[in-house]
Amino acid sequence: MDSVLAEQNSTASCPGNQAREQLYISSVSVFEIALKASIGKLNIPFREFEVRLATSSGAQRLSLTWEHACRSYYIATAHADPFDRLLLAQAIVEPLYLLSTDENLARYGGEFVMFVD
């Protein structure tokens, strides 16, 4: 998982800042991890991951909505990865910051994507 969503007023990604803002884990990210684990592209004990994420991450769950799916239409030509397009659409609709280690995604997201390394 190389992306996470955070409130737009979040300072969680700023170096040295101790303020804790609300983080969100998208069902899109969980689906991508589940898919990759099920076909052997990601070697993790998924059930353990699922339980730990649900009970101890402190992140709120963000479900995929009709509005998110429709907004992804406008991103489709800009970025090839369908999971990233949906995450970016969620960030735009909510609005949230998408914190990502993916430099390509940061290029397409403008004000909604914050690159973190």
Protein Blocks (a to p, Z undefined) as FASTA:
>chain_A
ZZdcddfkbcklpghiabdcdddddfklmmmmmmmmmnopaccdfklmmmmmmmmnopac
ddddfklmmmmmmmmmmpmblklmmmmmmmmmmpccdddfbfklmmmnmmmbccdZZ
